[in-house]
Amino acid sequence: MMASILYALGLLLAVEGLIYALAPSVVERLLAMLRSMPHDQRRLMGLLSMAVGALLLWLARSIGN
């Protein structure tokens, strides 16, 4: 279990680092767009992201077994 968590965190950091390294201006534009959104809309985006992430983790785990 702990190995899976570390694997997921490492993968997350690698992908985020890649985005910042390859397209920093895109990240700046995205942050500006996020600042202009209402809090409720940002919260909904966060909840949807969590749900999709949990679904992907469940799918990966069920395929792996």
All heavy atoms as TSV, in Angstrom:
chain	resi	resn	atom	element	x	y	z
A	1	MET	N	N	0.821	-1.195	0.000
A	1	MET	CA	C	0.000	0.000	0.000
A	1	MET	C	C	0.868	1.264	0.000
A	1	MET	O	O	0.617	2.168	-0.757
A	1	MET	CB	C	-0.932	-0.047	1.215
A	1	MET	CG	C	-1.794	1.160	1.368
A	1	MET	SD	S	-3.037	1.204	0.080
A	1	MET	CE	C	-4.038	2.519	0.609
A	2	MET	N	N	1.849	1.301	0.885
A	2	MET	CA	C	2.713	2.480	0.965
A	2	MET	C	C	3.497	2.664	-0.325
A	2	MET	O	O	3.693	3.793	-0.785
A	2	MET	CB	C	3.660	2.356	2.167
A	2	MET	CG	C	4.431	3.614	2.416
A	2	MET	SD	S	3.307	4.988	2.664
A	2	MET	CE	C	4.022	5.741	4.058
A	3	ALA	N	N	3.918	1.576	-0.934
A	3	ALA	CA	C	4.646	1.661	-2.201
A	3	ALA	C	C	3.763	2.256	-3.285
A	3	ALA	O	O	4.218	3.060	-4.106
A	3	ALA	CB	C	5.146	0.281	-2.616
A	4	SER	N	N	2.483	1.904	-3.288
A	4	SER	CA	C	1.550	2.454	-4.277
A	4	SER	C	C	1.367	3.953	-4.095
A	4	SER	O	O	1.307	4.706	-5.064
A	4	SER	CB	C	0.198	1.755	-4.178
A	4	SER	OG	O	0.312	0.399	-4.504
A	5	ILE	N	N	1.288	4.389	-2.836
A	5	ILE	CA	C	1.134	5.820	-2.555
A	5	ILE	C	C	2.376	6.577	-3.011
A	5	ILE	O	O	2.271	7.636	-3.647
A	5	ILE	CB	C	0.848	6.045	-1.057
A	5	ILE	CG1	C	-0.533	5.496	-0.709
A	5	ILE	CG2	C	0.946	7.523	-0.694
A	5	ILE	CD1	C	-0.843	5.480	0.765
A	6	LEU	N	N	3.544	6.050	-2.699
A	6	LEU	CA	C	4.777	6.704	-3.129
A	6	LEU	C	C	4.895	6.721	-4.653
A	6	LEU	O	O	5.350	7.706	-5.240
A	6	LEU	CB	C	5.985	6.012	-2.505
A	6	LEU	CG	C	6.140	6.198	-1.000
A	6	LEU	CD1	C	7.291	5.345	-0.481
A	6	LEU	CD2	C	6.342	7.655	-0.646
A	7	TYR	N	N	4.486	5.638	-5.292
A	7	TYR	CA	C	4.508	5.569	-6.748
A	7	TYR	C	C	3.588	6.641	-7.346
A	7	TYR	O	O	3.974	7.357	-8.270
A	7	TYR	CB	C	4.064	4.174	-7.204
A	7	TYR	CG	C	4.110	3.965	-8.686
A	7	TYR	CD1	C	5.316	3.767	-9.343
A	7	TYR	CD2	C	2.950	3.972	-9.437
A	7	TYR	CE1	C	5.366	3.587	-10.710
A	7	TYR	CE2	C	2.983	3.795	-10.802
A	7	TYR	CZ	C	4.192	3.599	-11.436
A	7	TYR	OH	O	4.226	3.430	-12.783
A	8	ALA	N	N	2.387	6.778	-6.785
A	8	ALA	CA	C	1.427	7.765	-7.281
A	8	ALA	C	C	1.944	9.191	-7.077
A	8	ALA	O	O	1.833	10.036	-7.973
A	8	ALA	CB	C	0.089	7.579	-6.583
A	9	LEU	N	N	2.518	9.467	-5.904
A	9	LEU	CA	C	3.057	10.805	-5.647
A	9	LEU	C	C	4.233	11.124	-6.567
A	9	LEU	O	O	4.351	12.237	-7.088
A	9	LEU	CB	C	3.493	10.928	-4.190
A	9	LEU	CG	C	2.378	11.112	-3.176
A	9	LEU	CD1	C	2.940	11.056	-1.757
A	9	LEU	CD2	C	1.632	12.398	-3.408
A	10	GLY	N	N	5.090	10.144	-6.785
A	10	GLY	CA	C	6.213	10.347	-7.702
A	10	GLY	C	C	5.750	10.615	-9.116
A	10	GLY	O	O	6.273	11.500	-9.801
A	11	LEU	N	N	4.753	9.880	-9.557
A	11	LEU	CA	C	4.205	10.089	-10.896
A	11	LEU	C	C	3.564	11.466	-11.017
A	11	LEU	O	O	3.755	12.172	-12.014
A	11	LEU	CB	C	3.194	8.993	-11.206
A	11	LEU	CG	C	2.622	8.938	-12.606
A	11	LEU	CD1	C	3.734	8.750	-13.629
A	11	LEU	CD2	C	1.615	7.804	-12.709
A	12	LEU	N	N	2.830	11.868	-9.998
A	12	LEU	CA	C	2.201	13.190	-9.979
A	12	LEU	C	C	3.252	14.293	-10.077
A	12	LEU	O	O	3.128	15.220	-10.887
A	12	LEU	CB	C	1.380	13.369	-8.706
A	12	LEU	CG	C	0.817	14.763	-8.462
A	12	LEU	CD1	C	-0.360	15.012	-9.367
A	12	LEU	CD2	C	0.440	14.935	-7.022
A	13	LEU	N	N	4.299	14.203	-9.271
A	13	LEU	CA	C	5.345	15.225	-9.286
A	13	LEU	C	C	6.104	15.243	-10.612
A	13	LEU	O	O	6.466	16.313	-11.115
A	13	LEU	CB	C	6.308	15.005	-8.123
A	13	LEU	CG	C	5.729	15.301	-6.742
A	13	LEU	CD1	C	6.703	14.876	-5.660
A	13	LEU	CD2	C	5.373	16.759	-6.606
A	14	ALA	N	N	6.329	14.083	-11.205
A	14	ALA	CA	C	7.021	14.030	-12.492
A	14	ALA	C	C	6.193	14.693	-13.586
A	14	ALA	O	O	6.717	15.474	-14.388
A	14	ALA	CB	C	7.315	12.572	-12.858
A	15	VAL	N	N	4.903	14.425	-13.614
A	15	VAL	CA	C	4.041	15.024	-14.643
A	15	VAL	C	C	3.921	16.530	-14.427
A	15	VAL	O	O	4.003	17.315	-15.378
A	15	VAL	CB	C	2.661	14.344	-14.655
A	15	VAL	CG1	C	1.685	15.095	-15.528
A	15	VAL	CG2	C	2.797	12.902	-15.131
A	16	GLU	N	N	3.721	16.958	-13.191
A	16	GLU	CA	C	3.629	18.393	-12.922
A	16	GLU	C	C	4.939	19.099	-13.255
A	16	GLU	O	O	4.932	20.197	-13.816
A	16	GLU	CB	C	3.250	18.646	-11.467
A	16	GLU	CG	C	1.796	18.459	-11.212
A	16	GLU	CD	C	1.351	19.084	-9.918
A	16	GLU	OE1	O	2.089	19.924	-9.355
A	16	GLU	OE2	O	0.256	18.735	-9.466
A	17	GLY	N	N	6.051	18.494	-12.911
A	17	GLY	CA	C	7.343	19.093	-13.243
A	17	GLY	C	C	7.543	19.205	-14.746
A	17	GLY	O	O	8.082	20.195	-15.244
A	18	LEU	N	N	7.091	18.213	-15.475
A	18	LEU	CA	C	7.184	18.233	-16.933
A	18	LEU	C	C	6.374	19.386	-17.515
A	18	LEU	O	O	6.822	20.080	-18.419
A	18	LEU	CB	C	6.703	16.895	-17.495
A	18	LEU	CG	C	6.906	16.646	-18.969
A	18	LEU	CD1	C	8.390	16.639	-19.310
A	18	LEU	CD2	C	6.266	15.326	-19.363
A	19	ILE	N	N	5.185	19.601	-16.966
A	19	ILE	CA	C	4.335	20.698	-17.448
A	19	ILE	C	C	5.012	22.042	-17.197
A	19	ILE	O	O	5.065	22.900	-18.079
A	19	ILE	CB	C	2.953	20.643	-16.779
A	19	ILE	CG1	C	2.189	19.412	-17.268
A	19	ILE	CG2	C	2.156	21.908	-17.069
A	19	ILE	CD1	C	0.934	19.115	-16.489
A	20	TYR	N	N	5.537	22.224	-15.993
A	20	TYR	CA	C	6.218	23.485	-15.683
A	20	TYR	C	C	7.477	23.669	-16.529
A	20	TYR	O	O	7.817	24.786	-16.914
A	20	TYR	CB	C	6.594	23.560	-14.197
A	20	TYR	CG	C	5.434	23.914	-13.299
A	20	TYR	CD1	C	4.890	22.976	-12.430
A	20	TYR	CD2	C	4.887	25.183	-13.310
A	20	TYR	CE1	C	3.831	23.298	-11.606
A	20	TYR	CE2	C	3.826	25.514	-12.498
A	20	TYR	CZ	C	3.303	24.568	-11.644
A	20	TYR	OH	O	2.257	24.888	-10.833
A	21	ALA	N	N	8.183	22.599	-16.833
A	21	ALA	CA	C	9.416	22.697	-17.610
A	21	ALA	C	C	9.136	22.979	-19.084
A	21	ALA	O	O	9.861	23.740	-19.723
A	21	ALA	CB	C	10.216	21.400	-17.475
A	22	LEU	N	N	8.099	22.369	-19.636
A	22	LEU	CA	C	7.841	22.500	-21.073
A	22	LEU	C	C	6.951	23.682	-21.440
A	22	LEU	O	O	7.063	24.200	-22.550
A	22	LEU	CB	C	7.212	21.207	-21.612
A	22	LEU	CG	C	8.087	19.966	-21.539
A	22	LEU	CD1	C	7.318	18.764	-22.071
A	22	LEU	CD2	C	9.369	20.165	-22.333
A	23	ALA	N	N	6.058	24.089	-20.543
A	23	ALA	CA	C	5.099	25.131	-20.908
A	23	ALA	C	C	4.796	26.059	-19.737
A	23	ALA	O	O	3.655	26.147	-19.280
A	23	ALA	CB	C	3.822	24.479	-21.411
A	24	PRO	N	N	5.791	26.809	-19.250
A	24	PRO	CA	C	5.520	27.690	-18.104
A	24	PRO	C	C	4.522	28.807	-18.429
A	24	PRO	O	O	3.753	29.219	-17.558
A	24	PRO	CB	C	6.894	28.260	-17.751
A	24	PRO	CG	C	7.753	28.010	-18.918
A	24	PRO	CD	C	7.178	26.852	-19.654
A	25	SER	N	N	4.499	29.281	-19.658
A	25	SER	CA	C	3.546	30.344	-20.002
A	25	SER	C	C	2.111	29.826	-19.984
A	25	SER	O	O	1.181	30.560	-19.637
A	25	SER	CB	C	3.876	30.944	-21.366
A	25	SER	OG	O	3.788	29.957	-22.367
A	26	VAL	N	N	1.917	28.572	-20.351
A	26	VAL	CA	C	0.576	27.976	-20.296
A	26	VAL	C	C	0.114	27.879	-18.842
A	26	VAL	O	O	-1.050	28.149	-18.534
A	26	VAL	CB	C	0.566	26.588	-20.977
A	26	VAL	CG1	C	-0.770	25.896	-20.782
A	26	VAL	CG2	C	0.887	26.715	-22.445
A	27	VAL	N	N	1.027	27.533	-17.951
A	27	VAL	CA	C	0.694	27.457	-16.531
A	27	VAL	C	C	0.291	28.834	-16.014
A	27	VAL	O	O	-0.683	28.969	-15.269
A	27	VAL	CB	C	1.871	26.877	-15.720
A	27	VAL	CG1	C	1.595	26.927	-14.232
A	27	VAL	CG2	C	2.172	25.457	-16.153
A	28	GLU	N	N	0.999	29.874	-16.420
A	28	GLU	CA	C	0.657	31.231	-15.991
A	28	GLU	C	C	-0.725	31.632	-16.471
A	28	GLU	O	O	-1.503	32.230	-15.727
A	28	GLU	CB	C	1.707	32.225	-16.493
A	28	GLU	CG	C	3.024	32.113	-15.781
A	28	GLU	CD	C	4.061	33.067	-16.338
A	28	GLU	OE1	O	3.693	33.978	-17.114
A	28	GLU	OE2	O	5.234	32.896	-16.000
A	29	ARG	N	N	-1.054	31.316	-17.725
A	29	ARG	CA	C	-2.385	31.637	-18.256
A	29	ARG	C	C	-3.468	30.858	-17.520
A	29	ARG	O	O	-4.538	31.388	-17.214
A	29	ARG	CB	C	-2.458	31.348	-19.752
A	29	ARG	CG	C	-1.729	32.369	-20.601
A	29	ARG	CD	C	-2.138	32.276	-22.052
A	29	ARG	NE	N	-2.059	30.906	-22.568
A	29	ARG	CZ	C	-1.127	30.459	-23.385
A	29	ARG	NH1	N	-0.173	31.256	-23.794
A	29	ARG	NH2	N	-1.151	29.211	-23.814
A	30	LEU	N	N	-3.187	29.603	-17.219
A	30	LEU	CA	C	-4.154	28.785	-16.491
A	30	LEU	C	C	-4.404	29.352	-15.098
A	30	LEU	O	O	-5.551	29.428	-14.637
A	30	LEU	CB	C	-3.648	27.344	-16.389
A	30	LEU	CG	C	-4.524	26.374	-15.620
A	30	LEU	CD1	C	-5.886	26.229	-16.280
A	30	LEU	CD2	C	-3.849	25.037	-15.502
A	31	LEU	N	N	-3.336	29.766	-14.416
A	31	LEU	CA	C	-3.502	30.357	-13.087
A	31	LEU	C	C	-4.297	31.659	-13.147
A	31	LEU	O	O	-5.117	31.933	-12.265
A	31	LEU	CB	C	-2.141	30.595	-12.443
A	31	LEU	CG	C	-1.402	29.334	-12.006
A	31	LEU	CD1	C	0.006	29.674	-11.530
A	31	LEU	CD2	C	-2.171	28.594	-10.940
A	32	ALA	N	N	-4.081	32.458	-14.186
A	32	ALA	CA	C	-4.851	33.696	-14.338
A	32	ALA	C	C	-6.338	33.376	-14.553
A	32	ALA	O	O	-7.211	34.056	-14.000
A	32	ALA	CB	C	-4.310	34.512	-15.510
A	33	MET	N	N	-6.615	32.340	-15.337
A	33	MET	CA	C	-8.007	31.935	-15.552
A	33	MET	C	C	-8.641	31.446	-14.253
A	33	MET	O	O	-9.797	31.758	-13.959
A	33	MET	CB	C	-8.095	30.836	-16.613
A	33	MET	CG	C	-7.883	31.330	-18.013
A	33	MET	SD	S	-7.905	30.074	-19.332
A	33	MET	CE	C	-8.550	28.626	-18.614
A	34	LEU	N	N	-7.867	30.694	-13.475
A	34	LEU	CA	C	-8.393	30.191	-12.205
A	34	LEU	C	C	-8.706	31.332	-11.238
A	34	LEU	O	O	-9.695	31.290	-10.511
A	34	LEU	CB	C	-7.407	29.225	-11.564
A	34	LEU	CG	C	-7.357	27.833	-12.167
A	34	LEU	CD1	C	-6.200	27.044	-11.586
A	34	LEU	CD2	C	-8.655	27.100	-11.938
A	35	ARG	N	N	-7.852	32.361	-11.230
A	35	ARG	CA	C	-8.096	33.504	-10.336
A	35	ARG	C	C	-9.385	34.225	-10.682
A	35	ARG	O	O	-10.046	34.783	-9.813
A	35	ARG	CB	C	-6.932	34.486	-10.407
A	35	ARG	CG	C	-5.789	34.108	-9.538
A	35	ARG	CD	C	-4.732	35.209	-9.485
A	35	ARG	NE	N	-3.438	34.568	-9.457
A	35	ARG	CZ	C	-2.588	34.509	-10.469
A	35	ARG	NH1	N	-2.856	35.109	-11.601
A	35	ARG	NH2	N	-1.453	33.871	-10.359
A	36	SER	N	N	-9.764	34.215	-11.957
A	36	SER	CA	C	-10.966	34.927	-12.372
A	36	SER	C	C	-12.246	34.112	-12.145
A	36	SER	O	O	-13.336	34.652	-12.250
A	36	SER	CB	C	-10.865	35.322	-13.850
A	36	SER	OG	O	-10.887	34.169	-14.674
A	37	MET	N	N	-12.118	32.839	-11.829
A	37	MET	CA	C	-13.293	31.988	-11.605
A	37	MET	C	C	-13.834	32.178	-10.198
A	37	MET	O	O	-13.070	32.401	-9.260
A	37	MET	CB	C	-12.931	30.510	-11.769
A	37	MET	CG	C	-12.546	30.098	-13.137
A	37	MET	SD	S	-11.945	28.405	-13.093
A	37	MET	CE	C	-13.295	27.604	-13.887
A	38	PRO	N	N	-15.145	32.045	-10.042
A	38	PRO	CA	C	-15.712	32.094	-8.690
A	38	PRO	C	C	-15.253	30.884	-7.855
A	38	PRO	O	O	-14.917	29.833	-8.406
A	38	PRO	CB	C	-17.217	32.016	-8.920
A	38	PRO	CG	C	-17.434	32.163	-10.376
A	38	PRO	CD	C	-16.150	31.923	-11.069
A	39	HIS	N	N	-15.251	31.058	-6.535
A	39	HIS	CA	C	-14.788	30.000	-5.632
A	39	HIS	C	C	-15.593	28.714	-5.803
A	39	HIS	O	O	-15.030	27.620	-5.769
A	39	HIS	CB	C	-14.867	30.453	-4.176
A	39	HIS	CG	C	-13.841	31.462	-3.824
A	39	HIS	ND1	N	-12.524	31.139	-3.641
A	39	HIS	CD2	C	-13.936	32.803	-3.634
A	39	HIS	CE1	C	-11.844	32.235	-3.351
A	39	HIS	NE2	N	-12.670	33.258	-3.342
A	40	ASP	N	N	-16.901	28.849	-5.973
A	40	ASP	CA	C	-17.738	27.648	-6.108
A	40	ASP	C	C	-17.375	26.849	-7.351
A	40	ASP	O	O	-17.368	25.621	-7.327
A	40	ASP	CB	C	-19.218	28.033	-6.164
A	40	ASP	CG	C	-19.728	28.563	-4.840
A	40	ASP	OD1	O	-19.092	28.266	-3.807
A	40	ASP	OD2	O	-20.748	29.266	-4.838
A	41	GLN	N	N	-17.071	27.533	-8.420
A	41	GLN	CA	C	-16.702	26.847	-9.657
A	41	GLN	C	C	-15.351	26.139	-9.509
A	41	GLN	O	O	-15.180	25.014	-9.959
A	41	GLN	CB	C	-16.654	27.842	-10.815
A	41	GLN	CG	C	-16.615	27.194	-12.170
A	41	GLN	CD	C	-16.768	28.218	-13.288
A	41	GLN	OE1	O	-16.786	29.428	-13.043
A	41	GLN	NE2	N	-16.864	27.740	-14.508
A	42	ARG	N	N	-14.417	26.790	-8.832
A	42	ARG	CA	C	-13.120	26.149	-8.575
A	42	ARG	C	C	-13.283	24.935	-7.668
A	42	ARG	O	O	-12.649	23.905	-7.865
A	42	ARG	CB	C	-12.147	27.134	-7.927
A	42	ARG	CG	C	-11.558	28.107	-8.927
A	42	ARG	CD	C	-10.480	28.900	-8.283
A	42	ARG	NE	N	-11.057	30.163	-7.846
A	42	ARG	CZ	C	-10.457	31.032	-7.069
A	42	ARG	NH1	N	-9.265	30.795	-6.591
A	42	ARG	NH2	N	-11.038	32.151	-6.746
A	43	ARG	N	N	-14.145	25.054	-6.675
A	43	ARG	CA	C	-14.391	23.932	-5.763
A	43	ARG	C	C	-14.995	22.752	-6.530
A	43	ARG	O	O	-14.602	21.596	-6.340
A	43	ARG	CB	C	-15.322	24.367	-4.639
A	43	ARG	CG	C	-15.541	23.296	-3.597
A	43	ARG	CD	C	-16.303	23.813	-2.393
A	43	ARG	NE	N	-15.458	24.704	-1.618
A	43	ARG	CZ	C	-15.711	26.006	-1.402
A	43	ARG	NH1	N	-16.786	26.566	-1.895
A	43	ARG	NH2	N	-14.890	26.740	-0.691
A	44	LEU	N	N	-15.934	23.034	-7.431
A	44	LEU	CA	C	-16.541	21.983	-8.233
A	44	LEU	C	C	-15.502	21.307	-9.132
A	44	LEU	O	O	-15.489	20.078	-9.260
A	44	LEU	CB	C	-17.683	22.550	-9.080
A	44	LEU	CG	C	-18.423	21.562	-9.969
A	44	LEU	CD1	C	-19.068	20.465	-9.134
A	44	LEU	CD2	C	-19.454	22.278	-10.818
A	45	MET	N	N	-14.616	22.098	-9.716
A	45	MET	CA	C	-13.543	21.525	-10.534
A	45	MET	C	C	-12.651	20.614	-9.697
A	45	MET	O	O	-12.245	19.543	-10.149
A	45	MET	CB	C	-12.700	22.633	-11.169
A	45	MET	CG	C	-13.329	23.276	-12.373
A	45	MET	SD	S	-12.332	24.591	-13.105
A	45	MET	CE	C	-10.723	23.892	-13.182
A	46	GLY	N	N	-12.345	21.035	-8.488
A	46	GLY	CA	C	-11.525	20.221	-7.607
A	46	GLY	C	C	-12.215	18.917	-7.239
A	46	GLY	O	O	-11.595	17.844	-7.244
A	47	LEU	N	N	-13.496	18.979	-6.937
A	47	LEU	CA	C	-14.238	17.769	-6.599
A	47	LEU	C	C	-14.337	16.820	-7.788
A	47	LEU	O	O	-14.199	15.601	-7.637
A	47	LEU	CB	C	-15.636	18.139	-6.094
A	47	LEU	CG	C	-15.683	18.804	-4.728
A	47	LEU	CD1	C	-17.095	19.317	-4.429
A	47	LEU	CD2	C	-15.233	17.849	-3.649
A	48	LEU	N	N	-14.564	17.372	-8.971
A	48	LEU	CA	C	-14.615	16.533	-10.171
A	48	LEU	C	C	-13.257	15.895	-10.452
A	48	LEU	O	O	-13.185	14.726	-10.840
A	48	LEU	CB	C	-15.087	17.351	-11.373
A	48	LEU	CG	C	-16.559	17.741	-11.374
A	48	LEU	CD1	C	-16.868	18.681	-12.541
A	48	LEU	CD2	C	-17.456	16.531	-11.419
A	49	SER	N	N	-12.184	16.651	-10.247
A	49	SER	CA	C	-10.844	16.093	-10.432
A	49	SER	C	C	-10.581	14.951	-9.460
A	49	SER	O	O	-10.014	13.926	-9.839
A	49	SER	CB	C	-9.783	17.178	-10.231
A	49	SER	OG	O	-9.893	18.166	-11.218
A	50	MET	N	N	-10.996	15.139	-8.210
A	50	MET	CA	C	-10.826	14.073	-7.224
A	50	MET	C	C	-11.618	12.836	-7.626
A	50	MET	O	O	-11.132	11.706	-7.507
A	50	MET	CB	C	-11.280	14.542	-5.842
A	50	MET	CG	C	-10.297	15.423	-5.160
A	50	MET	SD	S	-10.682	15.830	-3.427
A	50	MET	CE	C	-12.360	15.416	-3.186
A	51	ALA	N	N	-12.844	13.036	-8.104
A	51	ALA	CA	C	-13.682	11.902	-8.493
A	51	ALA	C	C	-13.074	11.150	-9.675
A	51	ALA	O	O	-13.021	9.920	-9.682
A	51	ALA	CB	C	-15.094	12.385	-8.830
A	52	VAL	N	N	-12.600	11.884	-10.668
A	52	VAL	CA	C	-11.974	11.239	-11.826
A	52	VAL	C	C	-10.701	10.515	-11.397
A	52	VAL	O	O	-10.436	9.390	-11.833
A	52	VAL	CB	C	-11.690	12.270	-12.943
A	52	VAL	CG1	C	-10.823	11.680	-14.035
A	52	VAL	CG2	C	-12.997	12.780	-13.529
A	53	GLY	N	N	-9.907	11.127	-10.533
A	53	GLY	CA	C	-8.697	10.485	-10.041
A	53	GLY	C	C	-9.003	9.206	-9.280
A	53	GLY	O	O	-8.349	8.181	-9.474
A	54	ALA	N	N	-10.017	9.254	-8.419
A	54	ALA	CA	C	-10.404	8.059	-7.670
A	54	ALA	C	C	-10.900	6.966	-8.613
A	54	ALA	O	O	-10.590	5.785	-8.435
A	54	ALA	CB	C	-11.485	8.408	-6.646
A	55	LEU	N	N	-11.645	7.358	-9.630
A	55	LEU	CA	C	-12.126	6.395	-10.621
A	55	LEU	C	C	-10.965	5.747	-11.371
A	55	LEU	O	O	-10.943	4.533	-11.573
A	55	LEU	CB	C	-13.080	7.077	-11.604
A	55	LEU	CG	C	-13.651	6.200	-12.708
A	55	LEU	CD1	C	-14.570	5.138	-12.126
A	55	LEU	CD2	C	-14.387	7.047	-13.715
A	56	LEU	N	N	-9.988	6.551	-11.755
A	56	LEU	CA	C	-8.820	6.010	-12.449
A	56	LEU	C	C	-8.020	5.067	-11.557
A	56	LEU	O	O	-7.542	4.026	-12.017
A	56	LEU	CB	C	-7.928	7.145	-12.955
A	56	LEU	CG	C	-8.454	7.938	-14.138
A	56	LEU	CD1	C	-7.560	9.137	-14.413
A	56	LEU	CD2	C	-8.592	7.063	-15.362
A	57	LEU	N	N	-7.878	5.435	-10.279
A	57	LEU	CA	C	-7.173	4.552	-9.350
A	57	LEU	C	C	-7.911	3.228	-9.168
A	57	LEU	O	O	-7.320	2.163	-9.154
A	57	LEU	CB	C	-7.000	5.240	-7.990
A	57	LEU	CG	C	-5.987	6.373	-7.962
A	57	LEU	CD1	C	-6.060	7.096	-6.628
A	57	LEU	CD2	C	-4.591	5.849	-8.204
A	58	TRP	N	N	-9.236	3.302	-9.042
A	58	TRP	CA	C	-10.044	2.096	-8.908
A	58	TRP	C	C	-9.915	1.231	-10.164
A	58	TRP	O	O	-9.741	0.005	-10.080
A	58	TRP	CB	C	-11.503	2.463	-8.657
A	58	TRP	CG	C	-12.400	1.267	-8.665
A	58	TRP	CD1	C	-12.596	0.393	-7.647
A	58	TRP	CD2	C	-13.177	0.809	-9.769
A	58	TRP	NE1	N	-13.476	-0.580	-8.047
A	58	TRP	CE2	C	-13.846	-0.351	-9.348
A	58	TRP	CE3	C	-13.409	1.284	-11.057
A	58	TRP	CZ2	C	-14.707	-1.047	-10.184
A	58	TRP	CZ3	C	-14.257	0.584	-11.882
A	58	TRP	CH2	C	-14.891	-0.558	-11.436
A	59	LEU	N	N	-9.963	1.873	-11.333
A	59	LEU	CA	C	-9.849	1.141	-12.590
A	59	LEU	C	C	-8.481	0.482	-12.712
A	59	LEU	O	O	-8.380	-0.692	-13.082
A	59	LEU	CB	C	-10.081	2.090	-13.764
A	59	LEU	CG	C	-10.104	1.486	-15.153
A	59	LEU	CD1	C	-11.238	0.489	-15.290
A	59	LEU	CD2	C	-10.237	2.585	-16.189
A	60	ALA	N	N	-7.430	1.200	-12.382
A	60	ALA	CA	C	-6.080	0.642	-12.452
A	60	ALA	C	C	-5.940	-0.536	-11.498
A	60	ALA	O	O	-5.324	-1.551	-11.839
A	60	ALA	CB	C	-5.053	1.724	-12.129
A	61	ARG	N	N	-6.504	-0.406	-10.322
A	61	ARG	CA	C	-6.408	-1.483	-9.336
A	61	ARG	C	C	-7.203	-2.712	-9.778
A	61	ARG	O	O	-6.750	-3.840	-9.611
A	61	ARG	CB	C	-6.884	-0.996	-7.982
A	61	ARG	CG	C	-6.699	-2.010	-6.898
A	61	ARG	CD	C	-6.455	-1.309	-5.606
A	61	ARG	NE	N	-6.259	-2.288	-4.567
A	61	ARG	CZ	C	-5.122	-2.473	-3.957
A	61	ARG	NH1	N	-4.087	-1.732	-4.256
A	61	ARG	NH2	N	-5.001	-3.369	-3.027
A	62	SER	N	N	-8.376	-2.483	-10.365
A	62	SER	CA	C	-9.177	-3.631	-10.788
A	62	SER	C	C	-8.585	-4.317	-12.007
A	62	SER	O	O	-8.706	-5.537	-12.150
A	62	SER	CB	C	-10.622	-3.204	-11.068
A	62	SER	OG	O	-10.677	-2.311	-12.148
A	63	ILE	N	N	-7.917	-3.583	-12.862
A	63	ILE	CA	C	-7.251	-4.193	-14.018
A	63	ILE	C	C	-6.025	-4.972	-13.557
A	63	ILE	O	O	-5.728	-6.043	-14.077
A	63	ILE	CB	C	-6.850	-3.116	-15.054
A	63	ILE	CG1	C	-8.098	-2.573	-15.740
A	63	ILE	CG2	C	-5.874	-3.665	-16.078
A	63	ILE	CD1	C	-7.836	-1.395	-16.655
A	64	GLY	N	N	-5.333	-4.442	-12.551
A	64	GLY	CA	C	-4.122	-5.080	-12.054
A	64	GLY	C	C	-4.358	-6.384	-11.318
A	64	GLY	O	O	-3.479	-7.200	-11.189
A	65	ASN	N	N	-5.548	-6.581	-10.817
A	65	ASN	CA	C	-5.837	-7.810	-10.050
A	65	ASN	C	C	-6.309	-8.924	-10.910
A	65	ASN	O	O	-6.758	-9.126	-11.814
A	65	ASN	CB	C	-6.862	-7.555	-8.953
A	65	ASN	CG	C	-6.245	-6.761	-7.821
A	65	ASN	OD1	O	-5.052	-6.796	-7.607
A	65	ASN	ND2	N	-7.077	-6.053	-7.115
